[in-house]
Each structure stands twice: as C-alpha cells, then as structure tokens.
Amino acid sequence: MNFNKSVFSAPDEHHPSYRRAPILTPLSAAEYLGLDVRTVTRWARKGYLPAHPLGPGKKKSWRFFVSELVAWVEDKTNSGRSE
C-alpha cells in the first residue's frame, strides 16, 4: 500500500480538539484511507486496523478514531525503513 503521507499528519497533542478526535464510520474510514469499505470492515474484525466495535453479537458496528488511523498509517509506512 502506498499512502500519501502529506494527507496524514500526526495530531497535535496540545491542541484543544485533540481529546475530541473525530470518529469515523467504516465508509468514512474507507474514504479517508482510500480503501474499500469491505476491506476496512474485514481488517477491523481481524484486529489489523485500529477499530472500536459497538453493540453485542456477531454483526458489530465499527467506529474509527482519525488519530489512531493516522498512527496506524505512519507505522505501516515507516515499518520497512531503518534510520
């Protein structure tokens, strides 16, 4: 996967809105990441993508924090590099 890092910027921990990070639906997260919504949901279910399940039972509703997605992308794009 190639992500455009300029689109993803790390959240500023000192900014007042940091604690109220936007929460995304699977469709919004898919659009944000440039992935198919089914891929996002499958990766969330498998624990590959940081996600938060809502509700009981097998069919969960998933929600995603933008800050966690940014950190996930940065980890995935930097994992193959050595300094």
C-alpha positions, 0 to 999 in steps of 0.5 A: 500500500502506498499512502500519501503521507502529506494527507496524514499528519500526526495530531497535535497533542496540545491542541484543544480538539485533540481529546475530541478526535473525530470518529469515523464510520467504516465508509468514512474510514474507507474514504479517508484511507482510500480503501474499500469499505469491505476491506476496512470492515474485514481488517477491523474484525481481524484486529489489523486496523485500529477499530472500536466495535459497538453493540453485542453479537456477531454483526458489530458496528465499527467506529474509527478514531482519525488519530489512531488511523493516522498512527496506524498509517505512519507505522505501516509506512515507516515499518520497512525503513531503518534510520 
